[in-house]
Amino acid sequence: MSMEQLRNEIVNTLGIGDGMYSLGLVEDAIKGIPPEQFGDFFAALMGDDHQYLKPLDRVVKVSRQFKQMKREDLFANTKQISKEMYDKFYALHSALTSHAEDNRATVSDDMRLFVQINYNTLRAGHLTLSKQELYVLDELGGGEWLFGIKRYENAGKVIDRIEHVVKTAITAKYLKPKSEVIAGNTMKMIGGVG
């Protein structure tokens, strides 16, 4: 299938007008998608995940997932993101430690508090964790790792470790072949190593 055929199929299937500007917008959105992924892209575009979007918005959103991106572009902000996560994790540690100290009658073991807390629903003052931050925290060792965050002497090494997890997640999402990612996720779901 050529780029033009894909564009025409999208326009016809989604009911996008075939005017000069509409065709141009669709073409711009799908530029950069490797031809071998046209079928997967079209299947994702027609899937249920983005039915709530207007047709052109749908094309733009789904195409972002399939475009070839340069590694440098993907990793451009990982150091800053990792530093911000470190600061947030450090502040969360301080908030939980203060909570434990203020509630010593009911919290006798700080480590248990850090390990047993549900970070998905945690609202510690102004601190809440995004899905990405929850993923990174889990990959680093969860509450046990967070409990020890102040023991690490070199914040730079901790930030580097966070950045490694962030880069690994980005690589899995954008740089691995889709079939490899799906196979890994399936193995994790059935209890195997992914």
Backbone as JSON, one array per atom type, in Angstrom:
{
  "sequence": "MSMEQLRNEIVNTLGIGDGMYSLGLVEDAIKGIPPEQFGDFFAALMGDDHQYLKPLDRVVKVSRQFKQMKREDLFANTKQISKEMYDKFYALHSALTSHAEDNRATVSDDMRLFVQINYNTLRAGHLTLSKQELYVLDELGGGEWLFGIKRYENAGKVIDRIEHVVKTAITAKYLKPKSEVIAGNTMKMIGGVG",
  "N": [[0.85, -1.18, 0.0], [0.55, 2.19, -0.8], [1.51, 5.49, 0.36], [-0.31, 7.36, -0.58], [-2.53, 5.72, -1.16], [-3.13, 4.83, 1.41], [-3.8, 7.27, 2.62], [-6.1, 7.95, 1.1], [-7.78, 5.83, 1.78], [-8.14, 6.28, 4.5], [-9.42, 8.81, 4.46], [-11.8, 8.15, 3.09], [-12.92, 6.08, 4.71], [-13.21, 7.24, 7.26], [-14.82, 9.32, 6.65], [-13.87, 11.84, 6.05], [-13.78, 14.93, 4.48], [-12.76, 15.26, 1.05], [-11.27, 17.48, 0.38], [-8.71, 19.84, -0.61], [-7.3, 20.85, 1.64], [-8.02, 19.1, 3.72], [-7.04, 16.64, 2.75], [-4.35, 17.27, 2.71], [-3.84, 17.69, 5.45], [-4.28, 15.1, 6.47], [-2.3, 13.72, 5.08], [0.03, 14.99, 6.06], [-0.15, 14.16, 8.71], [0.26, 11.4, 8.56], [2.78, 11.11, 7.51], [5.98, 9.76, 7.9], [5.28, 7.4, 9.08], [6.28, 4.12, 8.97], [6.07, 2.18, 5.97], [5.7, -0.6, 6.32], [4.19, -0.67, 8.58], [1.7, 0.29, 7.99], [-0.66, -1.26, 7.88], [-1.03, -2.06, 10.6], [-1.26, 0.47, 11.7], [-3.61, 1.41, 10.44], [-5.46, -0.42, 11.45], [-5.35, 0.22, 14.19], [-6.27, 2.81, 14.03], [-8.91, 2.43, 13.26], [-9.85, 1.1, 15.41], [-11.49, 0.78, 18.65], [-10.44, 2.5, 20.56], [-10.2, 5.26, 20.08], [-12.6, 6.4, 19.28], [-14.08, 8.5, 20.26], [-12.95, 10.81, 19.37], [-12.81, 13.48, 16.92], [-12.64, 12.86, 13.39], [-10.17, 13.88, 12.07], [-8.62, 14.57, 14.3], [-8.37, 12.1, 15.44], [-6.81, 10.73, 13.52], [-4.4, 12.17, 13.75], [-3.7, 11.71, 16.46], [-3.43, 8.85, 16.63], [-1.5, 8.43, 14.68], [0.8, 9.48, 15.81], [1.7, 7.46, 17.46], [2.85, 5.68, 15.76], [4.81, 6.83, 14.22], [8.14, 7.09, 13.04], [10.64, 7.87, 15.21], [13.47, 9.77, 16.14], [16.03, 8.6, 18.22], [17.4, 10.51, 19.76], [15.54, 12.58, 19.88], [13.5, 11.36, 21.3], [14.71, 10.93, 23.76], [15.37, 13.43, 24.64], [14.45, 14.96, 26.86], [14.78, 13.38, 29.1], [16.61, 13.53, 31.25], [15.84, 15.85, 32.66], [13.18, 15.16, 33.28], [13.68, 12.97, 34.92], [15.06, 14.18, 37.04], [13.03, 15.81, 38.06], [11.24, 13.8, 38.86], [12.8, 12.57, 40.85], [12.96, 14.67, 42.72], [10.26, 14.82, 43.41], [9.79, 12.25, 44.47], [11.52, 12.38, 46.64], [10.36, 14.45, 48.12], [7.93, 13.19, 48.66], [8.83, 11.1, 50.27], [9.65, 12.6, 52.48], [7.16, 13.68, 53.29], [5.75, 11.34, 53.97], [7.37, 10.36, 56.03], [7.09, 12.41, 57.9], [4.35, 12.14, 58.4], [4.38, 9.61, 59.62], [5.87, 10.17, 61.92], [4.21, 12.06, 63.16], [2.06, 10.49, 63.75], [2.76, 8.46, 65.54], [1.6, 6.76, 67.41], [-0.12, 5.11, 65.98], [1.39, 4.36, 63.83], [3.85, 2.36, 63.94], [5.99, 1.26, 62.63], [8.0, 2.53, 60.29], [9.02, 1.57, 57.85], [7.17, -0.41, 57.16], [4.92, 1.19, 56.68], [5.76, 2.56, 54.35], [6.01, 0.41, 52.56], [3.48, -0.81, 52.52], [1.64, 1.1, 51.75], [-0.79, 2.34, 49.43], [0.17, 3.52, 46.58], [-1.14, 4.28, 44.29], [-3.51, 5.55, 45.01], [-2.72, 7.47, 46.72], [-2.7, 10.58, 48.29], [-0.81, 12.88, 49.22], [-0.75, 15.69, 50.68], [-0.03, 18.08, 48.35], [1.02, 16.28, 46.68], [0.69, 13.91, 44.23], [0.95, 10.92, 42.36], [1.75, 10.39, 38.97], [0.81, 8.1, 36.29], [3.17, 7.39, 34.99], [5.11, 8.03, 36.92], [4.33, 6.27, 38.94], [4.88, 3.87, 37.65], [7.71, 4.04, 37.35], [8.48, 4.2, 40.05], [7.6, 1.68, 40.93], [9.24, 0.01, 39.34], [11.72, 0.63, 40.41], [11.61, -0.46, 42.9], [9.51, 0.12, 44.56], [7.82, 0.94, 47.6], [9.79, 0.12, 49.4], [12.18, 0.89, 48.17], [11.69, 3.66, 48.07], [11.6, 4.26, 50.78], [14.28, 4.14, 51.44], [15.42, 6.28, 50.09], [16.68, 8.6, 51.07], [18.98, 7.63, 52.11], [20.77, 7.23, 50.12], [23.82, 8.42, 49.07], [24.62, 9.84, 46.85], [22.87, 11.85, 44.95], [22.88, 12.22, 42.21], [23.47, 9.7, 41.14], [21.15, 8.34, 41.8], [19.29, 9.74, 40.31], [20.27, 9.1, 37.8], [19.65, 6.38, 37.77], [16.85, 6.47, 37.85], [16.49, 7.75, 35.4], [17.41, 5.75, 33.7], [15.35, 3.84, 33.93], [13.22, 5.34, 32.89], [14.14, 5.75, 30.24], [14.23, 3.09, 29.38], [11.51, 2.46, 29.41], [10.58, 4.25, 27.45], [11.96, 3.29, 25.25], [10.81, 0.74, 25.02], [8.22, 1.49, 24.36], [8.42, 3.05, 21.99], [10.61, 2.3, 20.33], [11.06, -0.46, 20.09], [10.06, -3.2, 18.03], [6.56, -3.46, 17.4], [5.42, -6.04, 17.64], [7.22, -7.34, 19.32], [6.94, -5.92, 21.7], [4.24, -6.46, 22.29], [4.37, -9.25, 22.6], [6.05, -9.4, 24.86], [4.44, -8.08, 26.79], [2.28, -9.85, 26.86], [3.5, -12.15, 27.88], [4.13, -11.23, 30.47], [1.53, -10.9, 31.46], [0.6, -13.52, 31.61], [2.2, -14.54, 33.49], [4.8, -15.18, 32.91], [8.24, -14.37, 32.14], [8.81, -11.22, 30.79]],
  "CA": [[0.0, 0.0, 0.0], [1.32, 3.43, -0.86], [1.07, 6.58, 1.25], [-1.52, 7.94, -1.19], [-3.63, 4.77, -0.96], [-3.48, 4.88, 2.84], [-4.49, 8.55, 2.83], [-7.43, 7.86, 0.51], [-8.56, 4.88, 2.58], [-8.49, 6.98, 5.75], [-10.4, 9.84, 4.13], [-13.08, 7.5, 2.75], [-13.45, 5.3, 5.83], [-13.6, 8.12, 8.37], [-15.75, 10.34, 6.17], [-13.22, 13.16, 6.01], [-13.94, 15.52, 3.15], [-11.56, 15.09, 0.23], [-10.78, 18.78, -0.07], [-7.27, 20.02, -0.67], [-6.75, 21.03, 2.99], [-8.22, 17.86, 4.47], [-6.08, 15.65, 2.26], [-3.03, 17.72, 3.16], [-3.72, 17.43, 6.89], [-4.13, 13.66, 6.66], [-0.99, 13.35, 4.56], [1.03, 15.45, 7.03], [-0.25, 13.34, 9.92], [0.75, 10.03, 8.37], [4.18, 11.12, 7.09], [6.88, 9.23, 8.92], [4.88, 6.05, 9.48], [6.93, 3.17, 8.05], [5.1, 1.45, 5.14], [5.41, -1.93, 6.87], [3.26, -0.53, 9.69], [0.45, 0.86, 7.52], [-1.78, -2.14, 8.28], [-1.22, -1.92, 12.04], [-1.74, 1.83, 11.93], [-5.0, 1.5, 10.02], [-6.24, -1.2, 12.42], [-5.44, 1.02, 15.41], [-7.1, 3.97, 13.71], [-10.3, 2.0, 13.19], [-10.2, 0.46, 16.68], [-12.42, 1.45, 19.57], [-9.76, 3.36, 21.53], [-10.24, 6.7, 19.8], [-13.86, 6.73, 18.61], [-14.61, 9.74, 20.81], [-12.3, 11.94, 18.71], [-13.2, 13.84, 15.56], [-11.8, 12.08, 12.47], [-8.81, 14.39, 11.88], [-7.93, 14.45, 15.58], [-8.11, 10.66, 15.57], [-5.68, 10.42, 12.65], [-3.21, 12.78, 14.33], [-3.34, 11.03, 17.71], [-2.97, 7.48, 16.37], [-0.27, 8.46, 13.87], [1.94, 9.75, 16.7], [2.17, 6.2, 18.03], [3.49, 4.87, 14.73], [5.85, 7.55, 13.49], [9.52, 6.81, 13.41], [11.22, 9.0, 15.9], [14.89, 9.64, 16.4], [16.35, 8.31, 19.62], [17.76, 11.75, 20.44], [14.3, 13.32, 20.13], [12.75, 10.67, 22.35], [15.42, 11.01, 25.03], [15.81, 14.8, 24.84], [14.09, 15.53, 28.16], [14.77, 12.37, 30.15], [17.37, 13.97, 32.43], [14.98, 16.78, 33.39], [12.05, 14.38, 33.81], [14.21, 12.14, 36.01], [15.35, 15.08, 38.16], [11.73, 16.19, 38.64], [10.73, 12.62, 39.58], [13.6, 12.43, 42.07], [12.5, 15.7, 43.66], [8.93, 14.45, 43.87], [9.94, 11.08, 45.34], [12.17, 12.85, 47.86], [9.32, 15.18, 48.87], [6.98, 12.19, 49.13], [9.48, 10.45, 51.41], [9.57, 13.54, 53.62], [5.76, 13.76, 53.72], [5.39, 10.09, 54.64], [8.12, 10.31, 57.27], [6.41, 13.34, 58.82], [3.09, 11.49, 58.78], [4.7, 8.53, 60.56], [6.28, 10.79, 63.18], [3.04, 12.69, 63.75], [1.09, 9.44, 64.11], [3.56, 7.38, 66.09], [0.74, 5.82, 68.15], [-0.71, 4.15, 65.04], [2.41, 3.94, 62.87], [5.01, 1.97, 64.73], [7.07, 0.81, 61.75], [8.04, 3.38, 59.11], [9.22, 0.75, 56.64], [5.87, -1.05, 56.85], [4.09, 2.24, 56.09], [6.23, 2.79, 52.98], [5.79, -0.79, 51.74], [2.07, -1.19, 52.42], [0.78, 2.18, 51.27], [-1.25, 2.23, 48.04], [0.65, 4.73, 45.91], [-2.11, 4.65, 43.25], [-4.55, 6.42, 45.55], [-2.1, 8.36, 47.69], [-2.81, 12.03, 48.16], [-0.02, 13.43, 50.33], [-0.72, 17.13, 50.46], [-0.15, 18.4, 46.93], [1.73, 15.25, 45.92], [0.05, 12.71, 43.68], [1.86, 10.33, 41.38], [1.19, 10.08, 37.66], [1.03, 6.71, 35.9], [4.58, 7.23, 34.69], [5.84, 8.03, 38.19], [4.01, 5.0, 39.6], [5.64, 2.83, 36.95], [9.12, 4.18, 37.71], [8.6, 3.82, 41.47], [7.47, 0.22, 40.99], [10.43, -0.59, 38.74], [12.86, 0.86, 41.29], [11.47, -1.25, 44.12], [8.32, 0.53, 45.3], [7.94, 1.59, 48.9], [11.06, -0.22, 50.02], [13.16, 1.79, 47.57], [11.37, 5.02, 48.49], [11.99, 4.36, 52.19], [15.72, 4.34, 51.53], [15.9, 7.3, 49.15], [17.55, 9.57, 51.73], [20.24, 6.97, 52.47], [21.7, 7.28, 49.0], [24.69, 9.58, 49.24], [24.82, 10.57, 45.6], [21.59, 12.07, 44.27], [23.11, 12.07, 40.77], [23.35, 8.28, 40.79], [19.73, 7.98, 41.91], [18.65, 10.34, 39.14], [20.69, 8.27, 36.66], [18.87, 5.14, 37.85], [15.49, 6.84, 37.42], [16.56, 8.01, 33.96], [17.53, 4.45, 33.02], [14.0, 3.26, 33.88], [12.45, 6.17, 31.94], [14.61, 5.44, 28.88], [13.8, 1.73, 29.07], [10.07, 2.54, 29.1], [10.45, 4.93, 26.15], [12.45, 2.34, 24.23], [9.78, -0.3, 24.85], [7.03, 2.04, 23.73], [8.6, 3.66, 20.68], [11.69, 1.83, 19.49], [10.99, -1.89, 19.84], [8.98, -3.57, 17.12], [5.29, -3.65, 18.11], [5.2, -7.45, 17.94], [8.06, -7.68, 20.46], [6.31, -5.31, 22.87], [3.02, -7.21, 22.56], [4.78, -10.55, 23.12], [6.53, -9.18, 26.22], [3.28, -7.79, 27.65], [1.5, -11.09, 26.99], [4.23, -13.02, 28.82], [3.94, -10.69, 31.81], [0.16, -11.14, 31.87], [0.38, -14.93, 31.93], [3.08, -14.92, 34.59], [6.15, -15.48, 32.45], [9.14, -13.24, 32.13], [8.6, -10.5, 29.53]],
  "C": [[0.89, 1.23, 0.0], [0.75, 4.45, 0.13], [-0.23, 7.18, 0.72], [-2.73, 7.02, -1.0], [-4.09, 4.78, 0.49], [-4.27, 6.15, 3.13], [-5.92, 8.47, 2.31], [-8.33, 6.92, 1.3], [-9.03, 5.52, 3.89], [-9.59, 8.0, 5.5], [-11.77, 9.21, 3.87], [-13.71, 6.8, 3.95], [-13.95, 6.18, 6.97], [-14.55, 9.24, 7.94], [-15.18, 11.75, 6.21], [-13.39, 13.7, 4.6], [-12.65, 15.42, 2.35], [-11.08, 16.4, -0.37], [-9.27, 18.86, 0.04], [-6.66, 20.11, 0.74], [-6.89, 19.77, 3.83], [-7.22, 16.8, 4.06], [-4.67, 16.0, 2.73], [-2.8, 17.45, 4.64], [-3.52, 15.94, 7.17], [-2.74, 13.22, 6.22], [0.12, 13.77, 5.53], [1.04, 14.57, 8.28], [0.38, 11.97, 9.75], [2.19, 9.97, 7.84], [5.03, 10.58, 8.23], [6.47, 7.86, 9.43], [5.53, 5.09, 8.48], [5.87, 2.38, 7.27], [4.74, 0.07, 5.68], [4.44, -1.87, 8.06], [1.92, 0.08, 9.28], [-0.75, 0.04, 7.99], [-2.08, -2.02, 9.76], [-1.78, -0.55, 12.39], [-3.23, 1.93, 11.6], [-5.91, 0.74, 10.99], [-6.41, -0.42, 13.72], [-6.35, 2.22, 15.21], [-8.58, 3.61, 13.72], [-10.77, 1.33, 14.48], [-11.1, 1.33, 17.55], [-11.77, 2.5, 20.46], [-9.96, 4.85, 21.31], [-11.53, 7.14, 19.11], [-14.44, 8.06, 19.07], [-14.03, 10.98, 20.12], [-12.92, 12.24, 17.35], [-12.23, 13.15, 14.62], [-10.36, 12.59, 12.3], [-7.99, 14.29, 13.17], [-7.52, 12.99, 15.83], [-6.89, 10.26, 14.75], [-4.38, 10.94, 13.26], [-2.76, 12.01, 15.57], [-2.77, 9.63, 17.46], [-1.66, 7.49, 15.59], [0.96, 8.72, 14.73], [2.54, 8.46, 17.26], [2.99, 5.4, 17.03], [4.64, 5.57, 14.0], [7.23, 7.14, 13.98], [10.08, 8.07, 14.05], [12.7, 8.74, 16.13], [15.09, 9.45, 17.89], [16.66, 9.6, 20.39], [16.51, 12.57, 20.79], [13.52, 12.7, 21.28], [13.38, 10.88, 23.72], [15.82, 12.43, 25.4], [15.55, 15.33, 26.25], [14.18, 14.54, 29.32], [15.52, 12.79, 31.41], [16.52, 14.9, 33.29], [13.79, 16.06, 34.03], [12.51, 13.58, 35.01], [14.51, 12.98, 37.24], [14.05, 15.49, 38.85], [11.11, 15.02, 39.41], [11.48, 12.42, 40.89], [13.12, 13.42, 43.12], [11.14, 15.34, 44.24], [8.99, 13.24, 44.82], [10.56, 11.48, 46.68], [11.16, 13.59, 48.75], [8.28, 14.22, 49.42], [7.54, 11.44, 50.32], [9.37, 11.33, 52.65], [8.16, 13.62, 54.17], [5.35, 12.49, 54.48], [6.12, 9.93, 55.97], [7.48, 11.22, 58.31], [5.1, 12.75, 59.31], [3.35, 10.4, 59.82], [5.08, 9.1, 61.93], [5.1, 11.43, 63.9], [2.02, 11.68, 64.26], [1.78, 8.22, 64.69], [2.71, 6.35, 66.84], [0.15, 4.75, 67.22], [0.28, 3.64, 64.0], [3.69, 3.62, 63.64], [6.22, 1.6, 63.87], [7.03, 1.62, 60.45], [8.17, 2.57, 57.82], [7.92, 0.1, 56.22], [4.93, -0.04, 56.19], [4.47, 2.44, 54.62], [5.91, 1.62, 52.06], [4.31, -1.05, 51.51], [1.16, -0.1, 51.85], [0.41, 1.96, 49.8], [-0.9, 3.54, 47.34], [-0.29, 5.18, 44.8], [-3.12, 5.66, 43.75], [-4.01, 7.44, 46.54], [-2.32, 9.82, 47.32], [-2.09, 12.62, 49.38], [0.15, 14.92, 50.1], [-0.97, 17.42, 48.99], [0.51, 17.34, 46.06], [0.81, 14.1, 45.51], [0.99, 12.2, 42.6], [1.12, 10.02, 40.09], [1.42, 8.6, 37.36], [2.5, 6.45, 35.63], [5.41, 7.16, 35.97], [5.57, 6.76, 38.97], [4.79, 3.86, 38.97], [7.11, 2.86, 37.37], [9.34, 3.75, 39.16], [8.53, 2.3, 41.62], [8.72, -0.47, 40.45], [11.66, -0.45, 39.63], [12.78, 0.06, 42.59], [10.34, -0.8, 45.03], [8.64, 1.22, 46.61], [9.25, 1.32, 49.59], [12.18, 0.69, 49.49], [12.94, 3.22, 48.05], [11.78, 5.26, 49.94], [13.47, 4.69, 52.32], [16.27, 5.48, 50.7], [16.86, 8.3, 49.8], [18.89, 8.95, 52.14], [21.25, 7.01, 51.33], [22.5, 8.56, 49.08], [24.77, 10.45, 48.0], [23.49, 10.68, 44.86], [21.73, 11.89, 42.76], [22.97, 10.63, 40.32], [21.9, 7.81, 40.86], [18.98, 8.52, 40.69], [19.01, 9.54, 37.89], [19.9, 6.96, 36.63], [17.42, 5.38, 37.41], [15.48, 7.05, 35.91], [16.67, 6.71, 33.18], [16.14, 3.8, 32.88], [13.13, 4.02, 32.87], [12.85, 5.83, 30.5], [14.19, 4.03, 28.46], [12.32, 1.71, 28.68], [9.85, 3.2, 27.74], [10.87, 3.99, 25.03], [11.4, 1.28, 23.96], [8.58, 0.24, 24.09], [7.26, 2.46, 22.28], [9.63, 2.99, 19.77], [11.7, 0.33, 19.24], [9.9, -2.16, 18.82], [7.71, -3.88, 17.92], [5.07, -5.1, 18.51], [6.0, -7.89, 19.16], [7.46, -7.14, 21.76], [5.06, -6.11, 23.27], [3.36, -8.57, 23.15], [5.26, -10.43, 24.56], [5.4, -8.92, 27.19], [2.44, -9.04, 27.88], [2.18, -12.02, 27.99], [4.07, -12.53, 30.26], [2.55, -11.0, 32.34], [-0.07, -12.59, 32.28], [1.37, -15.45, 32.96], [4.48, -15.31, 34.17], [7.02, -14.25, 32.54], [9.0, -12.56, 30.78], [9.75, -9.7, 29.09]]
}
